[in-house]
């Protein structure tokens, strides 16, 4: 799974201009919270995903760098 820049303790060390870059280039402009990852993690850990292999699930609010 590839999460985007998530508001967390470790993200406090990311320079402010990088947070702004993510905010301006996401379809969803609110900051990504750890809770935004729960659904994807739950799915990947469940039986419904038991036949999924070698895939990248991007959970980043629609971030696209132009």
mmCIF file of the N, C-alpha and C atoms, coordinates in Angstrom:
data_MODEL
# 
_entry.id   MODEL 
# 
loop_
_atom_site.group_PDB 
_atom_site.id 
_atom_site.type_symbol 
_atom_site.label_atom_id 
_atom_site.label_alt_id 
_atom_site.label_comp_id 
_atom_site.label_asym_id 
_atom_site.label_entity_id 
_atom_site.label_seq_id 
_atom_site.pdbx_PDB_ins_code 
_atom_site.Cartn_x 
_atom_site.Cartn_y 
_atom_site.Cartn_z 
_atom_site.occupancy 
_atom_site.B_iso_or_equiv 
_atom_site.pdbx_formal_charge 
_atom_site.auth_seq_id 
_atom_site.auth_comp_id 
_atom_site.auth_asym_id 
_atom_site.auth_atom_id 
_atom_site.pdbx_PDB_model_num 
ATOM 1   N N  . UNK A 1 1  ? 0.846   -1.164  0.000   1.00 0.00 ? 1  UNK A N  1 
ATOM 2   C CA . UNK A 1 1  ? 0.000   0.000   0.000   1.00 0.00 ? 1  UNK A CA 1 
ATOM 3   C C  . UNK A 1 1  ? 0.897   1.234   0.000   1.00 0.00 ? 1  UNK A C  1 
ATOM 4   N N  . UNK A 1 2  ? 0.481   2.252   -0.740  1.00 0.00 ? 2  UNK A N  1 
ATOM 5   C CA . UNK A 1 2  ? 1.234   3.501   -0.826  1.00 0.00 ? 2  UNK A CA 1 
ATOM 6   C C  . UNK A 1 2  ? 0.378   4.656   -0.320  1.00 0.00 ? 2  UNK A C  1 
ATOM 7   N N  . UNK A 1 3  ? 0.525   4.984   0.959   1.00 0.00 ? 3  UNK A N  1 
ATOM 8   C CA . UNK A 1 3  ? -0.226  6.127   1.465   1.00 0.00 ? 3  UNK A CA 1 
ATOM 9   C C  . UNK A 1 3  ? 0.456   7.426   1.066   1.00 0.00 ? 3  UNK A C  1 
ATOM 10  N N  . UNK A 1 4  ? -0.332  8.484   1.011   1.00 0.00 ? 4  UNK A N  1 
ATOM 11  C CA . UNK A 1 4  ? 0.232   9.804   0.776   1.00 0.00 ? 4  UNK A CA 1 
ATOM 12  C C  . UNK A 1 4  ? 0.782   10.372  2.068   1.00 0.00 ? 4  UNK A C  1 
ATOM 13  N N  . UNK A 1 5  ? 1.158   11.630  2.047   1.00 0.00 ? 5  UNK A N  1 
ATOM 14  C CA . UNK A 1 5  ? 1.654   12.316  3.237   1.00 0.00 ? 5  UNK A CA 1 
ATOM 15  C C  . UNK A 1 5  ? 0.522   12.369  4.254   1.00 0.00 ? 5  UNK A C  1 
ATOM 16  N N  . UNK A 1 6  ? 0.695   11.644  5.340   1.00 0.00 ? 6  UNK A N  1 
ATOM 17  C CA . UNK A 1 6  ? -0.341  11.487  6.355   1.00 0.00 ? 6  UNK A CA 1 
ATOM 18  C C  . UNK A 1 6  ? 0.016   12.298  7.589   1.00 0.00 ? 6  UNK A C  1 
ATOM 19  N N  . UNK A 1 7  ? -0.964  13.017  8.127   1.00 0.00 ? 7  UNK A N  1 
ATOM 20  C CA . UNK A 1 7  ? -0.745  13.780  9.351   1.00 0.00 ? 7  UNK A CA 1 
ATOM 21  C C  . UNK A 1 7  ? -0.436  12.799  10.476  1.00 0.00 ? 7  UNK A C  1 
ATOM 22  N N  . UNK A 1 8  ? 0.802   12.808  10.915  1.00 0.00 ? 8  UNK A N  1 
ATOM 23  C CA . UNK A 1 8  ? 1.246   11.909  11.978  1.00 0.00 ? 8  UNK A CA 1 
ATOM 24  C C  . UNK A 1 8  ? 2.451   12.536  12.650  1.00 0.00 ? 8  UNK A C  1 
ATOM 25  N N  . UNK A 1 9  ? 2.913   11.893  13.687  1.00 0.00 ? 9  UNK A N  1 
ATOM 26  C CA . UNK A 1 9  ? 4.081   12.416  14.401  1.00 0.00 ? 9  UNK A CA 1 
ATOM 27  C C  . UNK A 1 9  ? 5.289   12.522  13.471  1.00 0.00 ? 9  UNK A C  1 
ATOM 28  N N  . UNK A 1 10 ? 5.495   11.533  12.641  1.00 0.00 ? 10 UNK A N  1 
ATOM 29  C CA . UNK A 1 10 ? 6.651   11.562  11.737  1.00 0.00 ? 10 UNK A CA 1 
ATOM 30  C C  . UNK A 1 10 ? 6.518   12.647  10.664  1.00 0.00 ? 10 UNK A C  1 
ATOM 31  N N  . UNK A 1 11 ? 5.282   12.999  10.294  1.00 0.00 ? 11 UNK A N  1 
ATOM 32  C CA . UNK A 1 11 ? 5.073   14.033  9.272   1.00 0.00 ? 11 UNK A CA 1 
ATOM 33  C C  . UNK A 1 11 ? 5.406   15.431  9.786   1.00 0.00 ? 11 UNK A C  1 
ATOM 34  N N  . UNK A 1 12 ? 5.562   15.585  11.087  1.00 0.00 ? 12 UNK A N  1 
ATOM 35  C CA . UNK A 1 12 ? 5.933   16.883  11.641  1.00 0.00 ? 12 UNK A CA 1 
ATOM 36  C C  . UNK A 1 12 ? 7.329   17.303  11.191  1.00 0.00 ? 12 UNK A C  1 
ATOM 37  N N  . UNK A 1 13 ? 8.121   16.337  10.759  1.00 0.00 ? 13 UNK A N  1 
ATOM 38  C CA . UNK A 1 13 ? 9.485   16.617  10.316  1.00 0.00 ? 13 UNK A CA 1 
ATOM 39  C C  . UNK A 1 13 ? 9.561   16.971  8.831   1.00 0.00 ? 13 UNK A C  1 
ATOM 40  N N  . UNK A 1 14 ? 8.450   16.873  8.139   1.00 0.00 ? 14 UNK A N  1 
ATOM 41  C CA . UNK A 1 14 ? 8.390   17.228  6.720   1.00 0.00 ? 14 UNK A CA 1 
ATOM 42  C C  . UNK A 1 14 ? 8.256   18.746  6.621   1.00 0.00 ? 14 UNK A C  1 
ATOM 43  N N  . UNK A 1 15 ? 9.079   19.401  5.809   1.00 0.00 ? 15 UNK A N  1 
ATOM 44  C CA . UNK A 1 15 ? 9.009   20.863  5.685   1.00 0.00 ? 15 UNK A CA 1 
ATOM 45  C C  . UNK A 1 15 ? 7.619   21.347  5.256   1.00 0.00 ? 15 UNK A C  1 
ATOM 46  N N  . UNK A 1 16 ? 7.237   22.504  5.746   1.00 0.00 ? 16 UNK A N  1 
ATOM 47  C CA . UNK A 1 16 ? 5.923   23.070  5.466   1.00 0.00 ? 16 UNK A CA 1 
ATOM 48  C C  . UNK A 1 16 ? 5.606   23.199  3.988   1.00 0.00 ? 16 UNK A C  1 
ATOM 49  N N  . UNK A 1 17 ? 6.608   23.531  3.170   1.00 0.00 ? 17 UNK A N  1 
ATOM 50  C CA . UNK A 1 17 ? 6.343   23.689  1.734   1.00 0.00 ? 17 UNK A CA 1 
ATOM 51  C C  . UNK A 1 17 ? 5.956   22.359  1.085   1.00 0.00 ? 17 UNK A C  1 
ATOM 52  N N  . UNK A 1 18 ? 6.412   21.237  1.637   1.00 0.00 ? 18 UNK A N  1 
ATOM 53  C CA . UNK A 1 18 ? 6.018   19.926  1.110   1.00 0.00 ? 18 UNK A CA 1 
ATOM 54  C C  . UNK A 1 18 ? 4.563   19.622  1.455   1.00 0.00 ? 18 UNK A C  1 
ATOM 55  N N  . UNK A 1 19 ? 4.139   19.997  2.661   1.00 0.00 ? 19 UNK A N  1 
ATOM 56  C CA . UNK A 1 19 ? 2.732   19.832  3.040   1.00 0.00 ? 19 UNK A CA 1 
ATOM 57  C C  . UNK A 1 19 ? 1.854   20.653  2.097   1.00 0.00 ? 19 UNK A C  1 
ATOM 58  N N  . UNK A 1 20 ? 2.287   21.857  1.790   1.00 0.00 ? 20 UNK A N  1 
ATOM 59  C CA . UNK A 1 20 ? 1.523   22.734  0.892   1.00 0.00 ? 20 UNK A CA 1 
ATOM 60  C C  . UNK A 1 20 ? 1.470   22.137  -0.513  1.00 0.00 ? 20 UNK A C  1 
ATOM 61  N N  . UNK A 1 21 ? 2.568   21.580  -0.988  1.00 0.00 ? 21 UNK A N  1 
ATOM 62  C CA . UNK A 1 21 ? 2.607   20.931  -2.301  1.00 0.00 ? 21 UNK A CA 1 
ATOM 63  C C  . UNK A 1 21 ? 1.570   19.815  -2.371  1.00 0.00 ? 21 UNK A C  1 
ATOM 64  N N  . UNK A 1 22 ? 1.515   18.976  -1.350  1.00 0.00 ? 22 UNK A N  1 
ATOM 65  C CA . UNK A 1 22 ? 0.524   17.904  -1.315  1.00 0.00 ? 22 UNK A CA 1 
ATOM 66  C C  . UNK A 1 22 ? -0.891  18.464  -1.277  1.00 0.00 ? 22 UNK A C  1 
ATOM 67  N N  . UNK A 1 23 ? -1.113  19.498  -0.457  1.00 0.00 ? 23 UNK A N  1 
ATOM 68  C CA . UNK A 1 23 ? -2.453  20.065  -0.330  1.00 0.00 ? 23 UNK A CA 1 
ATOM 69  C C  . UNK A 1 23 ? -2.937  20.631  -1.657  1.00 0.00 ? 23 UNK A C  1 
ATOM 70  N N  . UNK A 1 24 ? -2.087  21.304  -2.386  1.00 0.00 ? 24 UNK A N  1 
ATOM 71  C CA . UNK A 1 24 ? -2.475  21.965  -3.634  1.00 0.00 ? 24 UNK A CA 1 
ATOM 72  C C  . UNK A 1 24 ? -2.627  21.003  -4.809  1.00 0.00 ? 24 UNK A C  1 
ATOM 73  N N  . UNK A 1 25 ? -2.059  19.829  -4.708  1.00 0.00 ? 25 UNK A N  1 
ATOM 74  C CA . UNK A 1 25 ? -2.060  18.889  -5.839  1.00 0.00 ? 25 UNK A CA 1 
ATOM 75  C C  . UNK A 1 25 ? -2.845  17.616  -5.577  1.00 0.00 ? 25 UNK A C  1 
ATOM 76  N N  . UNK A 1 26 ? -3.775  17.675  -4.633  1.00 0.00 ? 26 UNK A N  1 
ATOM 77  C CA . UNK A 1 26 ? -4.649  16.538  -4.329  1.00 0.00 ? 26 UNK A CA 1 
ATOM 78  C C  . UNK A 1 26 ? -6.072  16.864  -4.750  1.00 0.00 ? 26 UNK A C  1 
ATOM 79  N N  . UNK A 1 27 ? -6.790  15.869  -5.204  1.00 0.00 ? 27 UNK A N  1 
ATOM 80  C CA . UNK A 1 27 ? -8.216  16.046  -5.489  1.00 0.00 ? 27 UNK A CA 1 
ATOM 81  C C  . UNK A 1 27 ? -8.969  16.344  -4.195  1.00 0.00 ? 27 UNK A C  1 
ATOM 82  N N  . UNK A 1 28 ? -8.595  15.680  -3.115  1.00 0.00 ? 28 UNK A N  1 
ATOM 83  C CA . UNK A 1 28 ? -9.160  15.945  -1.788  1.00 0.00 ? 28 UNK A CA 1 
ATOM 84  C C  . UNK A 1 28 ? -8.171  16.852  -1.062  1.00 0.00 ? 28 UNK A C  1 
ATOM 85  N N  . UNK A 1 29 ? -8.559  18.076  -0.809  1.00 0.00 ? 29 UNK A N  1 
ATOM 86  C CA . UNK A 1 29 ? -7.595  19.068  -0.320  1.00 0.00 ? 29 UNK A CA 1 
ATOM 87  C C  . UNK A 1 29 ? -7.392  19.071  1.190   1.00 0.00 ? 29 UNK A C  1 
ATOM 88  N N  . UNK A 1 30 ? -8.150  18.275  1.926   1.00 0.00 ? 30 UNK A N  1 
ATOM 89  C CA . UNK A 1 30 ? -7.919  18.226  3.370   1.00 0.00 ? 30 UNK A CA 1 
ATOM 90  C C  . UNK A 1 30 ? -6.716  17.333  3.656   1.00 0.00 ? 30 UNK A C  1 
ATOM 91  N N  . UNK A 1 31 ? -6.055  17.548  4.781   1.00 0.00 ? 31 UNK A N  1 
ATOM 92  C CA . UNK A 1 31 ? -4.913  16.691  5.132   1.00 0.00 ? 31 UNK A CA 1 
ATOM 93  C C  . UNK A 1 31 ? -5.338  15.240  5.303   1.00 0.00 ? 31 UNK A C  1 
ATOM 94  N N  . UNK A 1 32 ? -4.487  14.339  4.906   1.00 0.00 ? 32 UNK A N  1 
ATOM 95  C CA . UNK A 1 32 ? -4.760  12.911  5.070   1.00 0.00 ? 32 UNK A CA 1 
ATOM 96  C C  . UNK A 1 32 ? -4.502  12.529  6.516   1.00 0.00 ? 32 UNK A C  1 
ATOM 97  N N  . UNK A 1 33 ? -5.468  11.845  7.112   1.00 0.00 ? 33 UNK A N  1 
ATOM 98  C CA . UNK A 1 33 ? -5.380  11.403  8.502   1.00 0.00 ? 33 UNK A CA 1 
ATOM 99  C C  . UNK A 1 33 ? -5.108  9.899   8.539   1.00 0.00 ? 33 UNK A C  1 
ATOM 100 N N  . UNK A 1 34 ? -4.503  9.410   9.619   1.00 0.00 ? 34 UNK A N  1 
ATOM 101 C CA . UNK A 1 34 ? -4.289  7.966   9.734   1.00 0.00 ? 34 UNK A CA 1 
ATOM 102 C C  . UNK A 1 34 ? -5.588  7.168   9.549   1.00 0.00 ? 34 UNK A C  1 
ATOM 103 N N  . UNK A 1 35 ? -6.702  7.707   10.004  1.00 0.00 ? 35 UNK A N  1 
ATOM 104 C CA . UNK A 1 35 ? -7.986  7.006   9.857   1.00 0.00 ? 35 UNK A CA 1 
ATOM 105 C C  . UNK A 1 35 ? -8.371  6.803   8.397   1.00 0.00 ? 35 UNK A C  1 
ATOM 106 N N  . UNK A 1 36 ? -7.832  7.618   7.497   1.00 0.00 ? 36 UNK A N  1 
ATOM 107 C CA . UNK A 1 36 ? -8.132  7.468   6.072   1.00 0.00 ? 36 UNK A CA 1 
ATOM 108 C C  . UNK A 1 36 ? -7.533  6.189   5.484   1.00 0.00 ? 36 UNK A C  1 
ATOM 109 N N  . UNK A 1 37 ? -6.614  5.572   6.192   1.00 0.00 ? 37 UNK A N  1 
ATOM 110 C CA . UNK A 1 37 ? -5.954  4.360   5.718   1.00 0.00 ? 37 UNK A CA 1 
ATOM 111 C C  . UNK A 1 37 ? -6.618  3.082   6.237   1.00 0.00 ? 37 UNK A C  1 
ATOM 112 N N  . UNK A 1 38 ? -7.469  3.234   7.235   1.00 0.00 ? 38 UNK A N  1 
ATOM 113 C CA . UNK A 1 38 ? -8.050  2.070   7.914   1.00 0.00 ? 38 UNK A CA 1 
ATOM 114 C C  . UNK A 1 38 ? -8.837  1.172   6.962   1.00 0.00 ? 38 UNK A C  1 
ATOM 115 N N  . UNK A 1 39 ? -9.662  1.737   6.106   1.00 0.00 ? 39 UNK A N  1 
ATOM 116 C CA . UNK A 1 39 ? -10.465 0.926   5.196   1.00 0.00 ? 39 UNK A CA 1 
ATOM 117 C C  . UNK A 1 39 ? -9.615  0.091   4.262   1.00 0.00 ? 39 UNK A C  1 
ATOM 118 N N  . UNK A 1 40 ? -8.571  0.701   3.707   1.00 0.00 ? 40 UNK A N  1 
ATOM 119 C CA . UNK A 1 40 ? -7.695  -0.032  2.787   1.00 0.00 ? 40 UNK A CA 1 
ATOM 120 C C  . UNK A 1 40 ? -6.942  -1.140  3.505   1.00 0.00 ? 40 UNK A C  1 
ATOM 121 N N  . UNK A 1 41 ? -6.439  -0.838  4.690   1.00 0.00 ? 41 UNK A N  1 
ATOM 122 C CA . UNK A 1 41 ? -5.709  -1.858  5.460   1.00 0.00 ? 41 UNK A CA 1 
ATOM 123 C C  . UNK A 1 41 ? -6.644  -3.000  5.843   1.00 0.00 ? 41 UNK A C  1 
ATOM 124 N N  . UNK A 1 42 ? -7.844  -2.668  6.298   1.00 0.00 ? 42 UNK A N  1 
ATOM 125 C CA . UNK A 1 42 ? -8.815  -3.707  6.676   1.00 0.00 ? 42 UNK A CA 1 
ATOM 126 C C  . UNK A 1 42 ? -9.157  -4.597  5.493   1.00 0.00 ? 42 UNK A C  1 
ATOM 127 N N  . UNK A 1 43 ? -9.352  -3.986  4.333   1.00 0.00 ? 43 UNK A N  1 
ATOM 128 C CA . UNK A 1 43 ? -9.648  -4.770  3.134   1.00 0.00 ? 43 UNK A CA 1 
ATOM 129 C C  . UNK A 1 43 ? -8.495  -5.712  2.796   1.00 0.00 ? 43 UNK A C  1 
ATOM 130 N N  . UNK A 1 44 ? -7.271  -5.186  2.788   1.00 0.00 ? 44 UNK A N  1 
ATOM 131 C CA . UNK A 1 44 ? -6.121  -6.000  2.410   1.00 0.00 ? 44 UNK A CA 1 
ATOM 132 C C  . UNK A 1 44 ? -5.853  -7.132  3.395   1.00 0.00 ? 44 UNK A C  1 
ATOM 133 N N  . UNK A 1 45 ? -6.261  -6.951  4.637   1.00 0.00 ? 45 UNK A N  1 
ATOM 134 C CA . UNK A 1 45 ? -6.065  -7.996  5.647   1.00 0.00 ? 45 UNK A CA 1 
ATOM 135 C C  . UNK A 1 45 ? -7.198  -9.015  5.661   1.00 0.00 ? 45 UNK A C  1 
ATOM 136 N N  . UNK A 1 46 ? -8.293  -8.715  4.971   1.00 0.00 ? 46 UNK A N  1 
ATOM 137 C CA . UNK A 1 46 ? -9.461  -9.587  5.008   1.00 0.00 ? 46 UNK A CA 1 
ATOM 138 C C  . UNK A 1 46 ? -9.450  -10.673 3.951   1.00 0.00 ? 46 UNK A C  1 
ATOM 139 N N  . UNK A 1 47 ? -10.405 -11.560 4.085   1.00 0.00 ? 47 UNK A N  1 
ATOM 140 C CA . UNK A 1 47 ? -10.548 -12.674 3.148   1.00 0.00 ? 47 UNK A CA 1 
ATOM 141 C C  . UNK A 1 47 ? -10.843 -12.202 1.728   1.00 0.00 ? 47 UNK A C  1 
ATOM 142 N N  . UNK A 1 48 ? -11.505 -11.058 1.590   1.00 0.00 ? 48 UNK A N  1 
ATOM 143 C CA . UNK A 1 48 ? -11.852 -10.546 0.257   1.00 0.00 ? 48 UNK A CA 1 
ATOM 144 C C  . UNK A 1 48 ? -10.613 -10.260 -0.592  1.00 0.00 ? 48 UNK A C  1 
ATOM 145 N N  . UNK A 1 49 ? -9.480  -10.036 0.062   1.00 0.00 ? 49 UNK A N  1 
ATOM 146 C CA . UNK A 1 49 ? -8.247  -9.726  -0.666  1.00 0.00 ? 49 UNK A CA 1 
ATOM 147 C C  . UNK A 1 49 ? -7.278  -10.899 -0.701  1.00 0.00 ? 49 UNK A C  1 
ATOM 148 N N  . UNK A 1 50 ? -7.745  -12.079 -0.361  1.00 0.00 ? 50 UNK A N  1 
ATOM 149 C CA . UNK A 1 50 ? -6.844  -13.229 -0.226  1.00 0.00 ? 50 UNK A CA 1 
ATOM 150 C C  . UNK A 1 50 ? -6.194  -13.661 -1.539  1.00 0.00 ? 50 UNK A C  1 
ATOM 151 N N  . UNK A 1 51 ? -6.738  -13.233 -2.668  1.00 0.00 ? 51 UNK A N  1 
ATOM 152 C CA . UNK A 1 51 ? -6.168  -13.638 -3.957  1.00 0.00 ? 51 UNK A CA 1 
ATOM 153 C C  . UNK A 1 51 ? -5.450  -12.472 -4.647  1.00 0.00 ? 51 UNK A C  1 
ATOM 154 N N  . UNK A 1 52 ? -5.281  -11.387 -3.946  1.00 0.00 ? 52 UNK A N  1 
ATOM 155 C CA . UNK A 1 52 ? -4.569  -10.231 -4.493  1.00 0.00 ? 52 UNK A CA 1 
ATOM 156 C C  . UNK A 1 52 ? -3.090  -10.376 -4.160  1.00 0.00 ? 52 UNK A C  1 
ATOM 157 N N  . UNK A 1 53 ? -2.259  -10.308 -5.188  1.00 0.00 ? 53 UNK A N  1 
ATOM 158 C CA . UNK A 1 53 ? -0.814  -10.388 -4.979  1.00 0.00 ? 53 UNK A CA 1 
ATOM 159 C C  . UNK A 1 53 ? -0.115  -9.351  -5.845  1.00 0.00 ? 53 UNK A C  1 
ATOM 160 N N  . UNK A 1 54 ? 0.958   -8.811  -5.351  1.00 0.00 ? 54 UNK A N  1 
ATOM 161 C CA . UNK A 1 54 ? 1.825   -7.949  -6.135  1.00 0.00 ? 54 UNK A CA 1 
ATOM 162 C C  . UNK A 1 54 ? 1.190   -6.675  -6.667  1.00 0.00 ? 54 UNK A C  1 
ATOM 163 N N  . UNK A 1 55 ? 0.212   -6.142  -5.973  1.00 0.00 ? 55 UNK A N  1 
ATOM 164 C CA . UNK A 1 55 ? -0.449  -4.922  -6.427  1.00 0.00 ? 55 UNK A CA 1 
ATOM 165 C C  . UNK A 1 55 ? -0.143  -3.780  -5.477  1.00 0.00 ? 55 UNK A C  1 
ATOM 166 N N  . UNK A 1 56 ? -0.165  -2.581  -6.019  1.00 0.00 ? 56 UNK A N  1 
ATOM 167 C CA . UNK A 1 56 ? 0.039   -1.385  -5.208  1.00 0.00 ? 56 UNK A CA 1 
ATOM 168 C C  . UNK A 1 56 ? -1.301  -0.657  -5.101  1.00 0.00 ? 56 UNK A C  1 
ATOM 169 N N  . UNK A 1 57 ? -1.760  -0.466  -3.887  1.00 0.00 ? 57 UNK A N  1 
ATOM 170 C CA . UNK A 1 57 ? -2.985  0.278   -3.636  1.00 0.00 ? 57 UNK A CA 1 
ATOM 171 C C  . UNK A 1 57 ? -2.573  1.669   -3.169  1.00 0.00 ? 57 UNK A C  1 
ATOM 172 N N  . UNK A 1 58 ? -2.831  2.656   -3.995  1.00 0.00 ? 58 UNK A N  1 
ATOM 173 C CA . UNK A 1 58 ? -2.440  4.036   -3.692  1.00 0.00 ? 58 UNK A CA 1 
ATOM 174 C C  . UNK A 1 58 ? -3.580  4.708   -2.937  1.00 0.00 ? 58 UNK A C  1 
ATOM 175 N N  . UNK A 1 59 ? -3.290  5.176   -1.740  1.00 0.00 ? 59 UNK A N  1 
ATOM 176 C CA . UNK A 1 59 ? -4.267  5.853   -0.886  1.00 0.00 ? 59 UNK A CA 1 
ATOM 177 C C  . UNK A 1 59 ? -3.682  7.223   -0.561  1.00 0.00 ? 59 UNK A C  1 
ATOM 178 N N  . UNK A 1 60 ? -3.920  8.181   -1.462  1.00 0.00 ? 60 UNK A N  1 
ATOM 179 C CA . UNK A 1 60 ? -3.285  9.482   -1.284  1.00 0.00 ? 60 UNK A CA 1 
ATOM 180 C C  . UNK A 1 60 ? -4.204  10.665  -1.577  1.00 0.00 ? 60 UNK A C  1 
ATOM 181 N N  . UNK A 1 61 ? -5.507  10.437  -1.619  1.00 0.00 ? 61 UNK A N  1 
ATOM 182 C CA . UNK A 1 61 ? -6.433  11.534  -1.834  1.00 0.00 ? 61 UNK A CA 1 
ATOM 183 C C  . UNK A 1 61 ? -6.413  12.112  -3.234  1.00 0.00 ? 61 UNK A C  1 
ATOM 184 N N  . UNK A 1 62 ? -5.877  11.366  -4.180  1.00 0.00 ? 62 UNK A N  1 
ATOM 185 C CA . UNK A 1 62 ? -5.838  11.835  -5.566  1.00 0.00 ? 62 UNK A CA 1 
ATOM 186 C C  . UNK A 1 62 ? -4.657  12.745  -5.856  1.00 0.00 ? 62 UNK A C  1 
ATOM 187 N N  . UNK A 1 63 ? -3.539  12.556  -5.149  1.00 0.00 ? 63 UNK A N  1 
ATOM 188 C CA . UNK A 1 63 ? -2.358  13.402  -5.380  1.00 0.00 ? 63 UNK A CA 1 
ATOM 189 C C  . UNK A 1 63 ? -1.764  13.139  -6.752  1.00 0.00 ? 63 UNK A C  1 
ATOM 190 N N  . UNK A 1 64 ? -1.573  14.194  -7.501  1.00 0.00 ? 64 UNK A N  1 
ATOM 191 C CA . UNK A 1 64 ? -0.920  14.123  -8.810  1.00 0.00 ? 64 UNK A CA 1 
ATOM 192 C C  . UNK A 1 64 ? 0.019   15.314  -8.906  1.00 0.00 ? 64 UNK A C  1 
ATOM 193 N N  . UNK A 1 65 ? 1.286   15.056  -9.133  1.00 0.00 ? 65 UNK A N  1 
ATOM 194 C CA . UNK A 1 65 ? 2.260   16.131  -9.294  1.00 0.00 ? 65 UNK A CA 1 
ATOM 195 C C  . UNK A 1 65 ? 2.273   16.551  -10.751 1.00 0.00 ? 65 UNK A C  1 
ATOM 196 N N  . UNK A 1 66 ? 1.969   17.792  -10.994 1.00 0.00 ? 66 UNK A N  1 
ATOM 197 C CA . UNK A 1 66 ? 1.906   18.309  -12.369 1.00 0.00 ? 66 UNK A CA 1 
ATOM 198 C C  . UNK A 1 66 ? 3.272   18.719  -12.852 1.00 0.00 ? 66 UNK A C  1 
# 
